[in-house]
Amino acid sequence: MSDEFMMDDALEEDYDFEYEDDDDEPNADAYIENKYYNAKAIKAENPAEAVQELQDILEAETDMSEWGFKALKQQTKINFHRGLHERALKTYRMLLKYTKSTVTRNYTEKTVNSILDYVSSSGAELSVVEEFYNATNEMLAATQSDRLNMKIKLKLAKLWLSRKEWSRLTHVLRELRSGKYLNENEDGQSKGTLMLELLALEVQMYQETNNLKMVKMTFQAAMGIRNAIPHPRTMGMIRESGGKMYMAEGNWEAAQVEFFQAFRSYDEAGSELRIKVLKYLVLAHMLTGNDVNPFDSQETKPYREDPNIIAMTSLVNAYQQRDVLGAEQIVRDVLNELRVQYLIDAVRPYKSVRIMTLANLLHVSYEQMQSLVLMLILDGRMQGRIDDVNQTLQLDSPHDSLSKRHARAMHEWSNQLSELALAIRSKQGVWR
């Protein structure tokens, strides 16, 4: 679990101008103040003692105070970080009671968003995550805070999208499209901005479920909205979906335009997604038959030497030299690396696995698989040894040399290159 969630309090408490934590207020009770800061100081090394220090604050207060709110916030963080989800939920519910009158709206939003962001990305069971959102929704129903309610529902929609919970996502999007959020808001610009947020989520859902007809309708609806100031990441998602839609239609020129706009948006937002969409941009660019190097533009030039882009740079060079065989070799090399990483990922949960089983997974001979495994062991990418008698791979520990994020990235990268390989073979006349 991320330590940033545990250690970000200074930023969280000092950033907002619209509230004061009064940490240095001379009238603050010295006992409570000392307890609070001592708990923060020891929470990483001695979380149990820190929780007790914070509990002392709660037992000492006679009325709900900001110190009590902050103590509950810390307890929630510490307990969730330790995997004590039920305790964390209990202190979170108590914290939400303080939001009705004790702390400002901005401080409430900052704290609630911080906790929900962490819970959502923690990898905890779905039921645990839902409990935190349900508790938040109960608080929002009581306070009738439409602004925070809308933000929480958007956050929940993004969670369901990331977890591919389509029915739940559809339900939340339907709620957000209701008159409560879109029709009663007098600010047309706010309406447009919210609508783009919703359409960005919808177009990604339709793309994930391969509903190309709805992808096109949603993309066109999004591009028709003029009165809005969306976050650049939102427009990046919409434009990326449009680029993929045009790629599926074989409209390389339009795809190139959309991927370039998506790249610019992601770049403006500082999102790592710019690298992924840059790869798509290069693919679309080459398929248009355009001889101009896509890395010559002011926006893309800084990324031509990026380690994640080197393979694409090589493809561009092969394209410009009309080197079909060289391009296909690059594709084969990347796909071969994907197979290696697939193998590493496949053996991660095991301490022992038959080599023939792995050979069958990749459709190669026993001898080829044995050589591949031996190479990975010698390269240090796999910790284990080959048992020649039993024809098994014995792993020293459950293998984890590749993160799931890296594996997913390689899978997506291979899909992109597979698309390119097919396109290369269909357009060899252009290349020669």
C-alpha positions as CSV (number, residue, x, y, z in Angstrom):
1,M,0.0,0.0,0.0
2,S,1.2,3.5,-0.8
3,D,3.1,5.4,1.9
4,E,2.0,8.6,0.3
5,F,-1.5,8.2,1.7
6,M,0.0,7.9,5.2
7,M,2.5,10.8,4.9
8,D,0.6,13.5,3.0
9,D,-0.9,15.3,5.9
10,A,1.2,18.5,5.7
11,L,0.1,19.2,2.2
12,E,-3.5,18.2,3.0
13,E,-3.7,20.5,6.1
14,D,-1.8,23.5,4.8
15,Y,-2.7,23.8,1.1
16,D,-6.2,25.2,1.3
17,F,-6.7,28.9,2.0
18,E,-10.3,28.6,2.9
19,Y,-9.8,26.9,6.2
20,E,-7.3,27.0,9.0
21,D,-6.2,23.9,11.0
22,D,-5.2,26.2,13.8
23,D,-2.3,23.9,14.5
24,D,-0.3,26.8,16.1
25,E,-3.3,28.6,17.7
26,P,-2.2,29.6,21.3
27,N,-5.5,28.6,22.8
28,A,-5.4,25.1,21.5
29,D,-5.3,22.6,24.3
30,A,-1.6,21.6,24.8
31,Y,-2.5,18.1,25.9
32,I,-4.5,17.4,22.7
33,E,-2.0,19.1,20.5
34,N,0.9,17.1,21.9
35,K,-1.1,13.8,21.6
36,Y,-1.9,14.6,18.0
37,Y,1.6,15.4,16.8
38,N,3.2,12.6,18.7
39,A,0.8,10.2,17.0
40,K,1.7,11.6,13.6
41,A,5.4,11.2,14.4
42,I,5.2,7.6,15.5
43,K,2.5,6.2,13.2
44,A,4.9,4.7,10.7
45,E,7.0,2.9,13.3
46,N,4.4,2.2,15.9
47,P,0.9,2.4,14.4
48,A,-0.8,0.7,17.4
49,E,0.5,3.2,19.8
50,A,-0.3,6.0,17.4
51,V,-3.9,4.9,17.2
52,Q,-4.1,4.9,21.0
53,E,-2.7,8.4,21.2
54,L,-5.4,9.5,18.8
55,Q,-8.1,7.7,20.8
56,D,-7.0,9.6,23.9
57,I,-7.8,12.8,22.0
58,L,-11.3,11.6,21.1
59,E,-11.9,10.6,24.7
60,A,-10.7,13.9,26.0
61,E,-13.0,16.2,23.9
62,T,-16.3,17.2,25.3
63,D,-17.7,18.4,22.0
64,M,-16.9,17.6,18.4
65,S,-13.8,19.6,17.5
66,E,-11.4,19.9,14.6
67,W,-8.8,18.0,16.6
68,G,-11.2,15.1,16.9
69,F,-11.9,15.2,13.2
70,K,-8.1,15.1,12.5
71,A,-7.6,12.3,15.0
72,L,-10.3,10.2,13.2
73,K,-8.8,11.0,9.9
74,Q,-5.4,9.7,11.1
75,Q,-7.0,6.6,12.7
76,T,-8.8,5.8,9.4
77,K,-5.6,6.1,7.5
78,I,-3.5,4.0,9.9
79,N,-6.1,1.2,10.3
80,F,-6.7,0.9,6.5
81,H,-3.0,0.9,5.8
82,R,-2.6,-2.0,8.3
83,G,-5.4,-3.9,6.6
84,L,-7.8,-3.4,9.5
85,H,-10.7,-2.4,7.2
86,E,-13.5,-2.8,9.6
87,R,-11.8,-0.5,12.1
88,A,-11.0,2.0,9.4
89,L,-14.7,2.0,8.3
90,K,-15.8,2.5,11.9
91,T,-13.6,5.6,12.4
92,Y,-14.5,6.9,8.9
93,R,-18.2,6.8,9.8
94,M,-17.4,8.7,13.0
95,L,-15.4,11.2,11.0
96,L,-18.3,11.8,8.6
97,K,-20.5,13.0,11.5
98,Y,-18.0,15.8,12.1
99,T,-18.5,17.2,8.6
100,K,-22.0,18.5,9.4
101,S,-20.8,21.3,11.5
102,T,-17.3,21.0,12.8
103,V,-15.1,21.5,9.7
104,T,-15.4,23.5,6.5
105,R,-16.7,22.2,3.2
106,N,-13.3,22.5,1.6
107,Y,-11.6,20.5,4.3
108,T,-14.4,17.9,4.2
109,E,-14.0,17.5,0.4
110,K,-10.2,17.3,0.7
111,T,-10.3,14.6,3.4
112,V,-13.1,12.5,1.9
113,N,-11.6,12.6,-1.5
114,S,-8.2,11.6,-0.1
115,I,-9.6,8.6,1.8
116,L,-11.8,7.4,-1.1
117,D,-9.0,7.7,-3.6
118,Y,-6.8,5.5,-1.5
119,V,-9.5,3.0,-0.7
120,S,-10.4,2.7,-4.4
121,S,-6.8,2.1,-5.6
122,S,-5.8,-0.1,-2.7
123,G,-6.8,-3.4,-4.3
124,A,-9.1,-4.1,-1.4
125,E,-12.1,-6.4,-1.9
126,L,-15.0,-4.7,-3.8
127,S,-17.3,-5.2,-0.8
128,V,-14.9,-3.1,1.4
129,V,-14.7,-0.3,-1.2
130,E,-18.5,-0.2,-1.5
131,E,-18.9,0.1,2.3
132,F,-16.8,3.3,2.3
133,Y,-18.8,4.8,-0.6
134,N,-22.1,3.8,1.0
135,A,-21.1,5.5,4.2
136,T,-20.1,8.6,2.2
137,N,-23.5,8.6,0.3
138,E,-25.4,8.3,3.6
139,M,-23.6,11.4,4.9
140,L,-24.2,13.3,1.6
141,A,-27.9,12.4,1.7
142,A,-28.1,14.0,5.2
143,T,-26.1,17.2,4.3
144,Q,-27.6,17.5,0.8
145,S,-24.3,18.7,-0.6
146,D,-24.9,18.4,-4.3
147,R,-21.4,19.6,-5.2
148,L,-19.6,16.9,-3.2
149,N,-22.3,14.3,-4.1
150,M,-21.5,14.9,-7.8
151,K,-17.8,14.6,-7.2
152,I,-18.2,11.4,-5.2
153,K,-20.4,9.8,-7.8
154,L,-17.9,10.7,-10.5
155,K,-15.2,9.1,-8.5
156,L,-17.4,6.0,-8.0
157,A,-18.1,5.9,-11.8
158,K,-14.3,5.9,-12.5
159,L,-13.9,3.1,-10.0
160,W,-16.6,0.9,-11.7
161,L,-15.0,1.7,-15.1
162,S,-11.5,0.6,-13.8
163,R,-13.1,-2.6,-12.4
164,K,-15.2,-3.2,-15.5
165,E,-18.4,-3.2,-13.4
166,W,-20.6,-2.2,-16.3
167,S,-24.1,-2.4,-14.8
168,R,-22.9,-0.4,-11.7
169,L,-21.2,2.2,-14.0
170,T,-24.4,2.5,-16.1
171,H,-26.5,3.1,-13.0
172,V,-24.2,5.8,-11.6
173,L,-23.9,7.6,-15.0
174,R,-27.7,7.5,-15.2
175,E,-27.9,9.2,-11.8
176,L,-25.4,11.9,-12.9
177,R,-27.4,12.6,-16.1
178,S,-30.5,13.3,-14.0
179,G,-31.9,16.8,-13.7
180,K,-30.4,17.2,-10.3
181,Y,-27.0,17.7,-11.7
182,L,-27.5,18.8,-15.3
183,N,-30.7,20.7,-15.5
184,E,-30.9,22.6,-12.3
185,N,-27.4,24.0,-12.6
186,E,-27.7,27.5,-14.0
187,D,-24.1,27.7,-15.2
188,G,-24.1,26.4,-18.7
189,Q,-20.4,26.1,-18.7
190,S,-20.6,23.8,-15.7
191,K,-23.2,21.7,-17.4
192,G,-21.0,21.3,-20.5
193,T,-17.9,20.4,-18.4
194,L,-19.9,17.8,-16.4
195,M,-21.4,16.4,-19.6
196,L,-17.9,15.9,-21.1
197,E,-16.8,14.1,-17.9
198,L,-19.8,11.7,-18.3
199,L,-19.2,11.2,-22.0
200,A,-15.5,10.4,-21.4
201,L,-16.6,7.6,-19.1
202,E,-19.3,6.4,-21.4
203,V,-17.0,6.3,-24.5
204,Q,-14.4,4.3,-22.6
205,M,-17.1,1.8,-21.4
206,Y,-18.4,1.3,-24.9
207,Q,-14.9,0.8,-26.2
208,E,-14.1,-1.7,-23.6
209,T,-17.3,-3.6,-24.4
210,N,-16.7,-3.4,-28.2
211,N,-19.8,-1.4,-28.9
212,L,-18.4,0.6,-31.8
213,K,-21.8,2.1,-32.8
214,M,-22.1,3.7,-29.4
215,V,-18.5,4.7,-29.3
216,K,-19.1,6.7,-32.5
217,M,-22.3,8.3,-31.2
218,T,-20.8,9.2,-27.8
219,F,-17.6,10.6,-29.4
220,Q,-19.6,12.8,-31.8
221,A,-21.8,14.0,-28.9
222,A,-18.7,14.9,-27.0
223,M,-17.1,16.8,-29.9
224,G,-20.4,18.8,-30.3
225,I,-20.1,20.4,-26.8
226,R,-18.7,23.9,-27.0
227,N,-19.5,25.6,-23.7
228,A,-17.2,23.7,-21.4
229,I,-13.8,23.9,-19.7
230,P,-12.9,20.2,-19.2
231,H,-9.7,18.9,-17.6
232,P,-7.2,18.1,-20.4
233,R,-7.1,14.5,-19.3
234,T,-10.8,14.2,-19.9
235,M,-10.3,15.5,-23.5
236,G,-7.4,13.1,-23.9
237,M,-9.6,10.2,-23.1
238,I,-12.3,11.3,-25.5
239,R,-9.8,12.0,-28.3
240,E,-8.0,8.7,-27.8
241,S,-11.3,6.9,-28.1
242,G,-12.0,8.8,-31.3
243,G,-8.6,7.8,-32.7
244,K,-9.2,4.1,-31.9
245,M,-12.6,4.4,-33.5
246,Y,-11.2,5.7,-36.7
247,M,-8.4,3.1,-36.7
248,A,-11.1,0.4,-36.5
249,E,-12.7,2.0,-39.5
250,G,-9.4,2.2,-41.4
251,N,-9.5,6.0,-41.5
252,W,-5.8,6.5,-40.8
253,E,-5.8,10.3,-41.4
254,A,-8.6,11.0,-39.0
255,A,-7.1,8.6,-36.5
256,Q,-3.8,10.5,-36.7
257,V,-5.5,13.8,-36.0
258,E,-7.4,12.4,-32.9
259,F,-4.3,10.7,-31.5
260,F,-2.3,13.9,-31.9
261,Q,-4.9,15.9,-30.0
262,A,-5.1,13.2,-27.4
263,F,-1.3,13.3,-27.0
264,R,-1.4,17.1,-26.6
265,S,-4.1,16.8,-23.9
266,Y,-2.3,14.1,-22.0
267,D,0.9,16.0,-22.2
268,E,-0.7,19.2,-20.9
269,A,-2.2,17.1,-18.0
270,G,1.2,15.6,-17.3
271,S,-0.4,12.1,-17.7
272,E,1.7,9.0,-18.4
273,L,-1.0,8.1,-20.9
274,R,0.8,10.4,-23.4
275,I,3.4,7.7,-24.1
276,K,0.7,5.1,-24.9
277,V,-1.2,7.4,-27.2
278,L,2.0,8.5,-28.9
279,K,2.5,4.9,-30.0
280,Y,-0.9,4.9,-31.5
281,L,-0.1,8.2,-33.2
282,V,3.0,6.8,-34.8
283,L,1.1,3.7,-36.0
284,A,-1.7,5.9,-37.6
285,H,0.9,8.2,-39.1
286,M,2.8,5.4,-40.9
287,L,-0.4,3.9,-42.2
288,T,-1.4,7.2,-43.9
289,G,1.7,6.7,-46.2
290,N,3.0,10.1,-45.0
291,D,6.8,10.4,-45.3
292,V,7.1,13.1,-42.7
293,N,8.7,11.9,-39.5
294,P,6.1,12.1,-36.7
295,F,8.8,12.9,-34.2
296,D,9.8,16.1,-36.0
297,S,6.9,18.1,-34.5
298,Q,7.6,20.4,-31.6
299,E,5.3,18.4,-29.3
300,T,6.6,14.9,-30.0
301,K,10.3,15.7,-30.5
302,P,11.2,15.6,-26.8
303,Y,9.9,11.9,-26.6
304,R,11.8,10.4,-29.6
305,E,14.5,9.1,-27.2
306,D,12.2,7.9,-24.5
307,P,13.0,4.3,-23.6
308,N,9.4,3.4,-24.1
309,I,9.3,4.8,-27.6
310,I,12.6,3.5,-29.0
311,A,10.9,0.5,-30.7
312,M,8.5,2.9,-32.4
313,T,11.4,5.2,-33.4
314,S,13.0,2.1,-35.0
315,L,9.7,1.3,-36.8
316,V,9.6,4.9,-38.2
317,N,13.1,4.6,-39.5
318,A,12.3,1.2,-41.1
319,Y,9.2,2.8,-42.6
320,Q,11.1,5.8,-44.1
321,Q,13.6,3.4,-45.6
322,R,10.8,1.2,-46.9
323,D,12.4,-1.7,-45.0
324,V,9.4,-4.1,-44.7
325,L,11.5,-7.0,-43.4
326,G,13.2,-4.8,-40.8
327,A,9.8,-3.5,-39.6
328,E,8.5,-7.1,-39.3
329,Q,11.6,-8.1,-37.4
330,I,11.0,-5.3,-34.9
331,V,7.4,-6.5,-34.4
332,R,8.6,-10.1,-33.9
333,D,11.2,-9.0,-31.4
334,V,8.6,-7.2,-29.3
335,L,6.2,-10.1,-29.5
336,N,8.9,-12.5,-28.4
337,E,9.6,-10.3,-25.4
338,L,5.9,-10.4,-24.6
339,R,6.0,-14.2,-24.6
340,V,8.9,-14.1,-22.2
341,Q,7.1,-11.8,-19.9
342,Y,3.9,-13.9,-20.2
343,L,6.0,-16.9,-19.1
344,I,7.4,-15.0,-16.1
345,D,3.9,-13.9,-15.1
346,A,2.5,-17.4,-15.5
347,V,5.0,-19.0,-13.1
348,R,4.6,-16.2,-10.4
349,P,2.2,-18.1,-8.2
350,Y,4.1,-21.4,-8.2
351,K,7.0,-22.9,-6.4
352,S,7.2,-25.8,-8.9
353,V,5.9,-26.2,-12.4
354,R,6.4,-28.8,-15.2
355,I,8.4,-27.5,-18.1
356,M,6.2,-29.3,-20.6
357,T,3.2,-27.4,-19.2
358,L,5.0,-24.2,-19.9
359,A,5.9,-25.4,-23.4
360,N,2.3,-26.1,-24.1
361,L,1.3,-22.6,-23.0
362,L,3.5,-21.0,-25.6
363,H,3.2,-23.8,-28.2
364,V,6.9,-24.6,-28.3
365,S,8.9,-27.8,-27.8
366,Y,10.2,-29.1,-24.5
367,E,13.8,-28.3,-25.6
368,Q,12.9,-24.7,-26.6
369,M,11.1,-24.1,-23.4
370,Q,14.0,-25.5,-21.4
371,S,16.5,-23.2,-23.2
372,L,14.2,-20.2,-22.6
373,V,13.8,-20.9,-18.9
374,L,17.6,-21.5,-18.5
375,M,18.2,-18.1,-20.3
376,L,15.9,-16.3,-17.9
377,I,17.5,-17.9,-14.9
378,L,21.0,-16.9,-16.1
379,D,19.8,-13.4,-16.9
380,G,18.4,-13.1,-13.3
381,R,14.9,-12.5,-14.6
382,M,13.7,-15.7,-12.9
383,Q,14.9,-17.1,-9.6
384,G,15.0,-20.8,-9.6
385,R,16.6,-24.0,-11.1
386,I,15.7,-26.7,-13.5
387,D,15.2,-30.2,-12.1
388,D,16.3,-32.4,-15.0
389,V,15.2,-35.6,-13.3
390,N,11.6,-34.5,-12.8
391,Q,11.6,-32.1,-15.7
392,T,10.3,-29.3,-13.6
393,L,11.2,-25.7,-12.9
394,Q,11.8,-25.1,-9.2
395,L,11.2,-21.5,-8.1
396,D,13.0,-20.1,-5.1
397,S,9.9,-18.0,-4.2
398,P,6.7,-16.9,-5.8
399,H,8.1,-15.0,-8.8
400,D,7.4,-11.3,-8.9
401,S,10.0,-9.7,-11.1
402,L,7.4,-8.0,-13.2
403,S,4.8,-5.8,-11.8
404,K,1.2,-6.3,-13.0
405,R,1.3,-2.8,-14.4
406,H,4.3,-3.7,-16.6
407,A,2.7,-6.8,-17.8
408,R,-0.5,-5.0,-18.7
409,A,1.6,-2.4,-20.5
410,M,3.4,-5.0,-22.5
411,H,0.1,-6.7,-23.4
412,E,-1.3,-3.4,-24.7
413,W,2.0,-2.7,-26.5
414,S,1.9,-6.1,-28.2
415,N,-1.7,-5.5,-29.3
416,Q,-0.6,-2.2,-30.9
417,L,2.3,-3.9,-32.7
418,S,0.0,-6.8,-33.9
419,E,-2.3,-4.2,-35.5
420,L,0.8,-2.6,-37.2
421,A,2.0,-6.0,-38.4
422,L,-1.3,-6.7,-40.1
423,A,-1.4,-3.3,-41.6
424,I,2.2,-3.6,-42.9
425,R,1.3,-6.8,-44.7
426,S,-1.7,-5.3,-46.2
427,K,0.1,-2.1,-47.4
428,Q,3.4,-3.6,-48.6
429,G,2.8,-2.1,-51.9
430,V,3.0,1.4,-50.4
431,W,6.3,0.5,-48.6
432,R,8.1,-0.9,-51.7
